[in-house]
Amino acid sequence: MNFCLQSSDMYQLPLLQPHKELIQIQGSEAGQECRFVLEREPEGYLAIRDLERPDLKPLSSFDLIQEWHQRLKSYRGKQEPLSKALGIHKRPLTGPVVDTTAGLGRDSCVMAQSGAKVIMLERELPLALVLSDAIEHAQALDWFELDLELIHAEAADYAASSTLPANTVLYCDPMFNHKSNKSAQNKRLMQFLQHLCHKPSEEDLPSALLAQLQPGQKLIVKKALPDPPLTQHLNYQLKGKNFRFDIHYRPMV
């Protein structure tokens, strides 16, 4: 793994337990080659530092909490495009929402604010650690009443191996496919995320999720407007100014 730890006490973090033999301490002989360092800020927040980009401020759990709070200040309830894609403008959700590409967690927060139980999947371990720390710290804040669960996993593997109920909604935002995201890359958090995730290995994820979709489940895929749909047989689309949501539903037998 291309990251190391600031100190050995971080081995106690629950998400690190299955990987503790693979993660080295910064400054050790084995940790000399790491690009990213997981560190604890003086205020107690976890942060990721990019050693190859000293000009970039570390990405911290405090940053994520601020992002979530700012995003939810502009939350528009049933008028949110994502809320409409979930279908809550018609009826309440009865099952969980699985955000298969958690990233910075903004969409997860919007869906949770809509009343969903959201399972956040993040495949990049350093980012999963910071997300988990952000959720833990946010629990003490008055405005945070979101039902979020963070799982470090490859989304396609999780969807294939987990027994998800028939009323599950799968949400996928393959960030690297969004040509409209070019301007967002200039923003610090998105720029850091691009470096951390490095390769667009999630570009095949929507197709994999669609192939695994079970009866009664729904798949929502966020796409840039010019991008082609996964299939011509999608159920419906919800278009915004720069992007759209493609909704796929597998009917009950």
C-alpha positions as CSV (number, residue, x, y, z in Angstrom):
1,M,0.0,0.0,0.0
2,N,1.3,3.4,-1.0
3,F,0.8,5.1,2.4
4,C,2.2,4.9,5.9
5,L,1.4,6.0,9.4
6,Q,2.7,8.9,11.4
7,S,2.9,6.8,14.6
8,S,2.4,3.3,15.8
9,D,-0.6,4.1,18.0
10,M,-2.7,4.4,14.7
11,Y,-2.5,0.6,14.4
12,Q,-5.4,0.7,16.9
13,L,-7.8,2.2,14.4
14,P,-10.5,-0.4,13.7
15,L,-10.3,-0.2,9.9
16,L,-6.5,-0.8,10.0
17,Q,-6.8,-4.0,12.0
18,P,-7.0,-6.3,8.9
19,H,-4.1,-4.5,7.2
20,K,-1.7,-3.7,10.1
21,E,0.9,-6.1,8.8
22,L,1.0,-4.2,5.5
23,I,1.2,-0.6,6.7
24,Q,4.5,0.8,7.8
25,I,5.5,3.7,10.1
26,Q,6.8,6.9,8.5
27,G,10.5,7.1,8.8
28,S,11.1,3.4,9.1
29,E,13.1,1.6,6.5
30,A,10.1,-0.1,5.0
31,G,8.1,3.2,5.1
32,Q,10.6,5.2,3.0
33,E,8.7,4.6,-0.3
34,C,5.2,5.7,0.8
35,R,3.7,8.7,-0.9
36,F,0.8,9.4,1.5
37,V,1.0,9.7,5.3
38,L,-1.9,9.3,7.7
39,E,-1.4,11.7,10.6
40,R,-3.2,13.1,13.6
41,E,-3.6,16.8,13.7
42,P,-3.2,18.7,17.0
43,E,-7.0,19.1,17.2
44,G,-7.4,15.3,17.0
45,Y,-8.6,15.0,13.4
46,L,-7.1,12.4,11.1
47,A,-5.5,13.8,7.9
48,I,-3.8,12.5,4.8
49,R,-0.6,14.3,3.6
50,D,0.7,13.9,0.1
51,L,4.5,13.8,0.4
52,E,5.0,14.4,-3.4
53,R,2.8,17.5,-3.3
54,P,3.9,19.6,-0.4
55,D,2.0,22.5,-1.9
56,L,-1.3,20.7,-1.1
57,K,-2.7,21.1,2.3
58,P,-3.5,17.7,3.9
59,L,-7.0,16.3,3.5
60,S,-8.5,16.0,7.0
61,S,-11.7,14.7,8.6
62,F,-12.3,18.3,9.7
63,D,-12.3,19.4,6.0
64,L,-14.9,16.7,5.2
65,I,-17.2,17.8,8.1
66,Q,-17.0,21.4,6.9
67,E,-17.9,20.2,3.3
68,W,-20.9,18.2,4.6
69,H,-22.2,21.1,6.7
70,Q,-21.8,23.6,3.8
71,R,-23.6,21.2,1.4
72,L,-26.5,20.5,3.8
73,K,-27.0,24.3,4.3
74,S,-28.2,24.4,0.6
75,Y,-30.2,21.2,0.9
76,R,-33.6,21.6,-0.9
77,G,-35.5,18.6,0.4
78,K,-37.7,16.9,-2.2
79,Q,-36.4,19.3,-4.8
80,E,-32.9,18.0,-4.6
81,P,-32.1,16.2,-7.9
82,L,-30.6,13.3,-6.0
83,S,-33.6,13.1,-3.7
84,K,-35.8,12.9,-6.9
85,A,-33.6,10.2,-8.3
86,L,-34.1,8.2,-5.0
87,G,-37.8,8.7,-5.5
88,I,-38.5,10.2,-2.1
89,H,-40.6,13.0,-3.7
90,K,-43.2,10.2,-4.3
91,R,-42.7,7.9,-1.3
92,P,-40.4,7.3,1.6
93,L,-37.5,4.9,1.2
94,T,-38.0,1.5,2.8
95,G,-34.5,0.1,2.3
96,P,-30.9,1.1,2.5
97,V,-29.0,3.2,0.0
98,V,-25.5,1.9,-0.8
99,D,-23.2,4.7,-2.0
100,T,-20.7,2.6,-4.0
101,T,-18.3,5.5,-4.5
102,A,-18.3,7.4,-1.2
103,G,-15.4,9.8,-2.1
104,L,-15.7,12.9,0.0
105,G,-19.1,11.8,1.3
106,R,-21.1,14.8,0.0
107,D,-23.7,12.7,-1.9
108,S,-23.9,10.3,1.0
109,C,-24.9,13.2,3.3
110,V,-27.5,14.5,0.9
111,M,-29.1,11.0,0.7
112,A,-29.0,10.6,4.4
113,Q,-30.5,14.0,4.9
114,S,-33.3,12.7,2.7
115,G,-34.1,10.1,5.3
116,A,-32.0,7.2,4.0
117,K,-29.9,4.8,5.9
118,V,-26.7,5.1,3.8
119,I,-23.9,2.5,3.6
120,M,-20.8,4.3,2.3
121,L,-18.3,2.1,0.4
122,E,-14.8,3.4,-0.1
123,R,-12.0,1.3,-1.6
124,E,-9.1,3.6,-0.8
125,L,-8.1,2.7,2.7
126,P,-6.6,6.2,3.7
127,L,-9.7,7.9,2.5
128,A,-11.9,5.4,4.3
129,L,-10.0,6.1,7.5
130,V,-10.5,9.8,7.2
131,L,-14.2,9.4,6.3
132,S,-14.7,7.1,9.4
133,D,-13.0,9.7,11.6
134,A,-15.2,12.5,10.2
135,I,-18.4,10.5,11.0
136,E,-17.1,9.9,14.5
137,H,-16.3,13.5,15.2
138,A,-19.6,14.7,13.5
139,Q,-21.7,12.7,16.0
140,A,-21.1,15.4,18.6
141,L,-22.4,18.2,16.4
142,D,-26.0,19.5,16.8
143,W,-26.7,19.6,13.0
144,F,-25.5,16.1,12.3
145,E,-28.3,13.6,12.6
146,L,-27.4,11.4,9.6
147,D,-27.5,7.6,9.5
148,L,-24.2,6.8,7.9
149,E,-22.1,3.6,8.0
150,L,-18.7,3.4,6.4
151,I,-17.3,0.2,5.0
152,H,-13.9,-0.2,3.4
153,A,-14.5,-2.4,0.4
154,E,-14.4,-2.8,-3.3
155,A,-18.0,-2.0,-4.4
156,A,-18.4,-4.7,-7.0
157,D,-17.1,-7.3,-4.5
158,Y,-19.4,-6.0,-1.8
159,A,-22.5,-6.1,-4.0
160,A,-21.7,-9.6,-5.2
161,S,-21.0,-11.1,-1.7
162,S,-23.5,-9.2,0.5
163,T,-27.1,-10.2,1.0
164,L,-28.7,-6.8,0.3
165,P,-32.5,-6.6,0.6
166,A,-34.8,-6.3,-2.4
167,N,-35.5,-2.7,-1.7
168,T,-31.9,-1.6,-1.8
169,V,-30.8,1.4,-3.9
170,L,-27.3,1.3,-5.3
171,Y,-25.8,4.7,-6.1
172,C,-22.7,5.1,-8.3
173,D,-20.8,8.3,-9.2
174,P,-17.7,7.3,-11.2
175,M,-16.0,10.6,-10.7
176,F,-13.3,10.2,-13.4
177,N,-15.9,9.8,-16.1
178,H,-17.3,13.3,-15.6
179,K,-15.9,15.6,-18.2
180,S,-17.8,18.4,-16.4
181,N,-15.6,17.8,-13.4
182,K,-12.5,19.5,-15.0
183,S,-13.2,22.7,-13.2
184,A,-13.7,20.9,-9.9
185,Q,-10.2,19.5,-10.1
186,N,-8.9,22.9,-9.4
187,K,-10.5,22.8,-6.0
188,R,-8.2,21.6,-3.3
189,L,-10.3,18.6,-2.0
190,M,-11.1,17.3,-5.5
191,Q,-7.5,17.8,-6.6
192,F,-6.3,15.8,-3.6
193,L,-8.8,13.1,-4.2
194,Q,-7.6,12.8,-7.8
195,H,-4.0,12.2,-6.7
196,L,-5.1,9.8,-3.9
197,C,-7.3,7.6,-6.2
198,H,-4.8,8.0,-9.0
199,K,-6.4,5.8,-11.7
200,P,-9.9,5.7,-13.0
201,S,-10.4,2.1,-12.0
202,E,-14.0,2.7,-11.2
203,E,-15.0,3.3,-14.8
204,D,-16.3,-0.3,-15.2
205,L,-18.1,-0.3,-11.8
206,P,-21.5,0.9,-13.1
207,S,-21.7,-2.0,-15.6
208,A,-20.6,-4.5,-12.9
209,L,-23.3,-3.2,-10.5
210,L,-25.9,-3.4,-13.2
211,A,-25.1,-7.0,-14.0
212,Q,-25.4,-7.9,-10.3
213,L,-28.6,-6.0,-9.7
214,Q,-31.2,-8.2,-8.0
215,P,-35.0,-8.2,-8.4
216,G,-36.5,-5.2,-6.6
217,Q,-33.2,-3.3,-6.4
218,K,-32.5,0.1,-8.1
219,L,-29.2,1.4,-9.5
220,I,-28.7,5.2,-9.9
221,V,-25.6,6.2,-12.0
222,K,-24.5,9.8,-12.2
223,K,-23.2,10.8,-15.6
224,A,-22.1,13.8,-17.5
225,L,-24.7,14.9,-20.0
226,P,-22.8,13.8,-23.1
227,D,-21.9,10.3,-21.8
228,P,-23.8,7.4,-23.2
229,P,-26.0,5.3,-20.9
230,L,-25.0,1.8,-19.8
231,T,-27.9,0.4,-21.8
232,Q,-30.7,1.6,-24.0
233,H,-33.1,-0.2,-21.7
234,L,-32.7,2.0,-18.6
235,N,-36.0,2.9,-16.8
236,Y,-35.7,6.7,-16.8
237,Q,-33.3,9.7,-16.6
238,L,-33.3,12.8,-14.5
239,K,-31.3,15.6,-16.1
240,G,-29.6,18.5,-14.4
241,K,-27.6,21.4,-15.8
242,N,-24.3,19.6,-16.1
243,F,-25.1,16.0,-15.3
244,R,-27.9,13.5,-15.2
245,F,-29.0,10.5,-13.2
246,D,-29.6,7.3,-15.1
247,I,-32.0,5.0,-13.1
248,H,-32.1,1.3,-13.6
249,Y,-34.6,-0.9,-11.9
250,R,-34.8,-4.7,-11.8
251,P,-38.5,-5.7,-11.3
252,M,-39.6,-8.4,-8.9
253,V,-40.2,-11.7,-10.5
